[in-house]
Structures are given as C-alpha cells and as structure tokens.
Amino acid sequence: EVPIEIEGPNSCLEHIARVLRKRGHAVVIVAEGAGEELLGKQQEIDAGGNRKLPAIGYFMKTKIKEYLMSIPDPIEATVKYIDPSYMIRSVKANAADALFCLLLAQNAVHGAMAGLTGFCVGLVNNRTVYIPMSAIVKNSPRKVNPRGRTFERVITTTGQPRIPISKRNASLFKSMSSRVIV
C-alpha cells in the first residue's frame, strides 16, 4: 500500500481541487481498508471473525468537503459517498447466474465425492475444471513496486500527481502489504 497524503503539496485533497477546477467534476475511488495510517487499525471483529476496517469513505467525504470550503477561492461541490459493496451484493441473480452457480456447485460436489481436497471449481476455455488452491494463491498477494513501471503507468493513466517518496515514507513502502491504493 502506498500511504495517503491527505494535506500538503501534491496531496490527495489538492489534486481533487485541481481536477474540480479543470473539469468541473471528479470521481474519487477509495479502496476498502485504505487509510489505516490515518484512522488507525480497528480492534473490533465482525460476525465472521474478520477485523473491521476503518470507515475511510465517510472520513474522505468529510475531509473533501472541509478542504474545498477552506481553501482560498473555495469550491462549492456536492460530495456524495457511495458504498458499492451493498449494491453489488444486493443484485438479484438472473437465470444465467443461477445456472452457472448450479454448474459450479455440482462439480464441487463431484470433486469432493471423488475424494479431492484443496481445489476450486472454475470455468476455463468454456470447460469446467478443478483448479488446485495452491495454483490460485501461488502469485497472491501480488506486489507492485511504488517506484516501478506498473505503478508509474497507473499514476499516468489516472492523471494523479507524482508524489516523491520522502525519506519519512521510504520505510513505510518497505513494510507495507501488497495492495496498491489508487
């Protein structure tokens, strides 16, 4: 993960203001779990036994509103927060989804009844296949070097400012996990 620079030169908020002035609108996408360095790690555990992630979406919405009104020549903007996870999970399955799930479930049962373990059922080249879990997690988590070409392409494609890696943040890059927050 690349730490979020909220305020200061080349910060996230400064970039949003620059985009709003130039284009009149902006879309900000924040990854779930981003901002732990700002909000701290939650100690609460959900019903599934997973650590709850900080509410970065509401935090960013508030910060963006405050920043846009506090800068010289304030920008009046409507800031909306949409959590798509509930929308995605609440869409009713259609007939094709139901058929695909049936196909995967039946093949998972066939594999288990045949004595297979540690596998996942999938569709590859329009054929139902058993994929070993070791093959699925072999390249996970993928790591992106924040000084590398892939990260540079993401920054260029999305039009984000290039933030030099300061000595203060250099140690963070070495200790961060593998996801890149953009």
N, C-alpha and C positions, 0 to 999 in steps of 0.2 A: 504494500500500500504506500502511496505517496501522501505524506501529510498535507492537510488542507491549510492553506494560508488564507485566513479569513480577511484580515485587515492589513493595510500597508501597501507599498508599491507592488504592482503585479499580483495583487491579491485577487481572490475569487470575487469579492464584492466590487472591487474596482473594475474588473473585467465585465461583470454583469452591467454596471452603469455605462461603460463604454459601448457595449453592444446595444443597450436600450437607446442610447443617443443616436447611434448609427442606423439601426434597423427599426426602432420603434417597438420591438418585442424581443423576448428572449425565452428560451426553454432551458431550465436547469434540471439536470438529472443527477440524483444523489444515490449512491449505492447503499443498500441496507448494510448497516454495520460501519459505515464511514463515520468519521468524526469522534472516534473513541479518545483520541488525543485531546479533543476539545471538551467533551462531555464526561469523560471518564468511563471506565468499564462498569456496567451494571452488575450487581451481585444477585439480582432476582433471577429465579429459574422459572420457566413456564411449565405448563402441564406435561409437556413432552420431555422434560428434563434438560432442555437447552437453555443456555444463558440468554436472557433478554437483551436485545440490542438497544443502544440509546436512541431516543426519538430525534434523529438528526433532521428529518423532514420539517417538523414543527420549528426546530431551532433555526434552520436555514430560512424558513419563511419569515420568522420574526426578525432575524438579523438583516435580511434583504430589505424589508420594509423600513426598519430603523435607519439603515445606511442610506437608502435612496432619499429619505427626508432630511438627513443630517448633513449631506454634502452641500458645498456652495452650488447654487443653481439647482435646487432639489428637483428630483424627477418624480412626478406623480405616476404611480403604477399600481395596477391591481395585481397582487401576488396571490396565486392560488396554490394550494398543496393538494396533490392527488396521490393517494397510495394505491398503485395499480394492483398490488398483490391481492386485494379483496375483489377487485373487478375480474381479474384473471381467474381466480378460484371460484367465482360465483357464476360463471357462464355455464349454462346447461349443456351437457353433452348432446351432440346430434347423433344421427344413426351411424355415420362413419366412425365417430369416436367410440361408440358402443361396440361396433363390430371389431375395431382394432383392439380394444381392451379385451374383448372376448377371445380373440386370437392369441394375444399375449398370455392371458390367464390360462387358457387351455394348454398351451405349450409349456408354461411354467409347471403346471401340474404333471404333464407327461415327463418332463425332465426330472422332477422330484421323485415320481413313481419309478423311474428308471434308475434311481439311486444317485443322481447327480447332485452336487452341492457346490456352493460358491460360484454360481452363474447368474446371468441376467438374460432374459429373452429380449430379442430385438428384431428389427426388420432391416436386412442388408441386401441391396440389389433385388428388392421385392421378394425376398425369401426369409422365412422365419428362421432365426439362428440362435444358438446358445453361445453367449459370449462369457468367457471366464471373467470373474470380478477382478482378478489380478491384471488382466489386459485393460479393463476400464479405468482402473486407478493408477496404472503404470506411469502415466505422464501427468498425474494430478498431484499436487497443485502445480499449475504452470506458472512459471516465474517470468516476469517482464522486468528487464533492467531499465530503471528510470533514466539511465544515461545512454541507452541503446537505440537502435534504429526503429524498432517496433513502437516504442514509446514516443519517439520523435514523430513518427507518422501519425499516431493518434492525436498528438498535440496539433500538428499541422492541419490535419483533416478537420478537426473540430474548431479550429481557429482560436485555440486557447493561448494565452501568453506563455512565453518560455520563462520559467522561473529558475534562476540559477540555484544549484544545490549548494546551500551555505554550509559552512563547517558545522554549524549547530544541527542542521538536518542530515548531514552526511552519515552520522552514526545511526540515525533513525532508519535510513534506507537499508543499512546492513542488517538491522534487526527486525524489519517489517516482514509480514507474511507475504503471500504471493499475489493477492489480488491487486489490481490497479484501479484506483478510483479516479474517474474522469468526469 
